[in-house]
Amino acid sequence: LIANPNCTTAIGAMALWPLHQKYKLKKVLMSTYQAASGAGAEGMAELETGVSEWAKTGICPKPEFFAHQLPFNVIAHIDAFQENGYTKEEMKVTWELQKIFQLSDNVKISCTAVRVPTLRAHSESITVETEQPVPPNEARELLCGAEGVKVVDDPDKKLYPLPLNATGQSDVEVGRIRQSLVFGENGLEFFVSGDQLLRGAALNAVIIAEKVAAAR
């Protein structure tokens, strides 16, 4: 039995893994901006219907699938709330990164997961503290050579990750790479966008199966 990680975890892990290998993670703080398709076809349909009805009547229909109206709104609630105040979706990021990266209990991971009114591709704002100094230019070069990662990071040209551009793409876009004002030279902040239906699910499963087959 081989388990595929949660799609939100998988998108972030593509950028976090090469950084962890070189600089060693101490803390990961993540906020997610998750598309309606993360909730399935029903979620996409409710967003599309809501926007269509608003365009015709100026009123969004009462939500049936999401906890609140998603069109023209964001919802800081994905999956069930847990006793510690986090949602299960948020805790999956913590549990799965700890397991996949084989992190010690000293490495702390926190996530806030938010549903946004986009159809496809999740985005994540990530701040890390590392054991070793992590110069942004060096980290950018490292990520440029990472498998499954596409660095899109030229603010002067208004180039940075966008869910629209990541949709249908195998690689996860990474940009807005900068030194953290909180953690200084041992901190990095960046933004990622990735198609959670591909890199976060179907494509990831195919890659895992291919590696298993090749190892036999």
C-alpha positions in Angstrom: 0.0 0.0 0.0 1.4 3.4 -1.0 -0.3 6.6 0.2 -0.4 9.8 -1.8 0.1 12.9 0.4 -2.6 15.5 0.7 -2.6 17.8 -2.3 -1.8 20.9 -0.2 1.1 19.2 1.4 2.4 18.0 -2.0 2.4 21.4 -3.5 4.4 23.0 -0.7 6.7 20.0 -0.3 8.1 20.5 -3.9 9.8 23.7 -2.8 10.4 22.8 0.9 12.3 19.5 0.2 15.3 20.9 -1.6 15.5 23.8 0.9 15.4 21.3 3.8 18.1 19.1 2.2 20.5 22.0 2.1 19.6 24.3 4.9 17.6 22.1 7.4 14.1 23.3 8.4 13.4 24.5 11.9 10.0 26.1 11.4 7.5 26.2 8.6 4.6 28.7 8.6 2.2 28.3 5.8 -1.0 30.0 4.7 -2.9 28.4 1.8 -5.2 29.8 -0.9 -7.0 26.7 -2.1 -9.2 26.6 -5.2 -12.8 25.4 -5.3 -11.7 22.2 -7.2 -10.0 21.1 -4.0 -13.5 20.3 -2.8 -14.3 18.3 -6.0 -16.7 18.9 -8.9 -19.4 20.1 -6.5 -17.2 22.9 -5.2 -16.3 24.1 -8.7 -20.0 23.9 -9.8 -21.1 26.0 -6.8 -18.5 28.7 -7.5 -19.5 28.8 -11.2 -23.2 28.9 -10.5 -22.8 31.5 -7.8 -20.8 33.9 -10.1 -23.3 33.3 -13.0 -26.3 34.0 -10.8 -24.7 37.2 -9.3 -24.0 38.4 -12.9 -27.6 37.9 -13.8 -29.4 39.1 -10.6 -26.8 40.7 -8.4 -27.5 38.0 -5.7 -25.5 34.9 -5.0 -27.5 31.8 -4.2 -27.3 30.3 -0.7 -24.3 28.0 -0.5 -25.1 24.3 -0.4 -21.6 22.8 -0.4 -19.3 25.3 1.3 -19.9 26.7 4.8 -20.4 30.2 3.3 -20.7 32.0 0.0 -17.5 31.5 -2.0 -17.9 33.9 -4.9 -16.3 37.2 -4.0 -15.3 35.8 -0.6 -12.7 33.7 1.1 -13.4 31.1 3.7 -10.9 30.3 6.5 -12.3 26.9 7.0 -11.4 23.7 5.1 -12.3 20.3 6.7 -13.4 19.8 10.3 -12.1 21.9 13.2 -10.0 20.0 15.7 -9.7 20.4 19.5 -6.6 22.5 19.1 -8.4 25.1 17.0 -6.8 24.0 13.7 -8.8 22.3 11.0 -8.0 18.7 9.9 -6.7 20.1 6.5 -4.2 22.3 8.4 -3.1 19.5 10.6 -2.6 17.2 7.6 0.1 19.6 6.4 1.9 19.3 9.8 1.5 15.5 10.1 2.4 14.8 6.5 5.5 17.0 6.2 6.8 15.6 9.5 6.3 12.1 8.2 7.5 12.6 4.6 10.6 14.6 5.6 11.2 12.5 8.7 11.4 15.6 10.8 12.1 15.6 14.5 9.5 16.9 17.0 11.7 20.0 17.4 10.7 21.1 13.9 7.5 23.1 14.2 4.9 23.4 11.4 1.8 25.5 11.4 -0.8 26.1 8.6 -3.9 28.2 8.0 -5.9 26.9 5.1 -8.3 29.2 3.2 -10.7 28.5 0.4 -10.6 31.1 -2.3 -12.8 31.7 -5.4 -10.5 30.3 -8.0 -11.4 27.2 -10.0 -8.1 25.3 -10.1 -4.5 25.3 -8.6 -3.7 25.9 -5.0 -1.3 28.7 -3.9 0.6 28.9 -0.6 2.6 31.6 1.2 5.4 30.0 3.1 7.9 31.3 5.7 10.7 29.1 6.9 13.4 29.3 9.6 16.4 27.1 8.9 19.4 25.9 10.8 21.8 27.2 8.3 21.8 30.7 6.8 19.7 30.7 3.6 20.7 33.6 1.2 17.7 34.3 -1.2 19.8 34.3 -4.3 21.4 31.0 -3.4 18.0 29.5 -2.5 16.6 30.8 -5.9 19.4 29.0 -7.7 18.9 25.8 -5.8 15.1 25.8 -6.6 15.9 26.5 -10.3 17.6 23.1 -10.4 14.9 21.3 -8.4 12.9 18.6 -10.1 9.2 19.6 -10.5 9.8 23.2 -9.7 9.6 26.3 -11.9 11.1 29.5 -10.5 9.0 32.5 -11.6 10.5 35.4 -9.7 11.1 38.7 -11.4 9.0 41.4 -9.6 10.3 44.2 -11.9 8.6 42.4 -14.8 5.6 41.5 -12.6 6.5 37.8 -12.8 5.5 35.6 -9.8 3.5 32.5 -9.3 -0.2 32.6 -10.4 -2.8 29.9 -10.1 -4.0 30.7 -13.7 -0.5 30.0 -15.1 0.0 26.9 -12.9 -3.3 25.3 -14.0 -2.6 22.3 -16.2 1.1 22.4 -15.6 3.2 19.6 -14.0 5.7 21.9 -12.3 5.0 23.9 -9.2 5.7 27.6 -9.6 7.9 29.3 -6.9 8.5 33.0 -6.6 8.6 36.1 -4.3 11.7 34.6 -2.8 13.1 36.9 -0.2 14.8 37.0 3.2 12.4 36.9 6.1 12.1 40.0 8.2 11.3 37.8 11.1 14.0 35.2 11.0 16.7 37.2 9.2 19.5 35.4 7.5 18.2 32.1 8.7 14.7 32.8 7.2 13.1 32.7 3.8 9.7 33.7 2.5 8.2 32.6 -0.8 5.0 32.0 -2.7 4.0 28.8 -4.6 1.2 27.9 -7.0 0.6 24.4 -8.3 -2.1 22.4 -10.0 -3.4 20.3 -7.1 -5.2 17.9 -9.5 -1.9 17.1 -11.2 1.2 17.6 -9.0 -1.0 17.3 -5.9 -2.8 14.1 -6.9 -2.9 12.3 -10.3 0.6 13.1 -11.5 2.0 12.4 -8.1 0.4 9.0 -8.0 1.7 8.1 -11.4 5.3 9.2 -10.4 5.1 7.1 -7.3 3.9 4.1 -9.3 6.7 4.5 -11.9 9.3 4.6 -9.2 7.9 1.5 -7.5 7.9 -0.3 -10.8 11.4 0.8 -11.6 12.6 -0.5 -8.3 11.3 -4.0 -8.9 
